[in-house]
């Protein structure tokens, strides 16, 4: 019964920043991880970042040093701060909650980075 809604996408120039937000409705008590994935046209959906219950974070190599994931348990929200954006970051970004035995996904938000 978990529903996720992403926001914050848009069009920015290379080197710019965006902050993505994901609001979760329904109970996510006992979640294992919350994270962000992205998918460019004609490409497979790929992992970007996640935050695990307890606060541990993981990042794709392409995101390290530029992106920061955070969460607000009181608001059932997860965020992705993206700095120093590159054209290759252009994709639809999806919020994910993993709560055994299910994966929940948002509808996606478009991020476009112009060169």
C-alpha positions, -999 to 999 in steps of 0.1 A, spaced: 0 0 0 30 23 -3 28 51 -29 58 73 -40 57 106 -57 88 123 -71 93 160 -77 121 185 -84 132 175 -119 138 201 -146 161 215 -172 195 228 -161 228 237 -177 259 216 -172 275 224 -138 242 233 -123 223 217 -94 189 201 -87 173 187 -56 149 158 -61 123 149 -35 103 117 -30 72 117 -7 59 84 5 24 77 16 13 46 34 34 29 60 71 23 53 78 11 88 104 -16 87 118 -5 52 151 -20 43 163 8 19 152 39 1 170 50 -31 171 66 -65 174 50 -99 175 65 -134 167 55 -169 177 72 -201 159 64 -234 170 30 -248 189 22 -217 184 -1 -187 173 14 -154 204 19 -133 212 24 -96 222 59 -85 221 61 -47 205 45 -17 202 50 20 198 19 42 180 16 75 205 29 100 218 56 78 244 39 56 246 53 21 258 39 -12 264 56 -45 270 46 -81 306 55 -92 291 81 -115 274 98 -86 302 98 -60 314 132 -51 285 150 -68 252 136 -54 240 133 -18 211 112 -7 193 119 25 160 110 42 135 124 67 118 96 85 93 120 102 81 130 67 86 96 50 107 114 24 139 108 6 160 134 -13 187 135 -38 209 166 -40 226 167 -74 255 191 -80 279 196 -109 254 180 -132 266 166 -166 247 160 -198 251 123 -192 230 126 -160 200 133 -183 173 106 -175 141 99 -158 148 96 -121 127 71 -100 123 69 -63 125 34 -48 115 18 -15 126 -17 -7 105 -32 20 108 -70 20 94 -87 1 84 -58 -22 100 -30 -43 79 2 -47 84 28 -74 74 63 -81 62 76 -115 95 93 -122 107 129 -127 126 141 -158 161 156 -154 176 172 -185 211 187 -184 221 208 -214 257 211 -226 
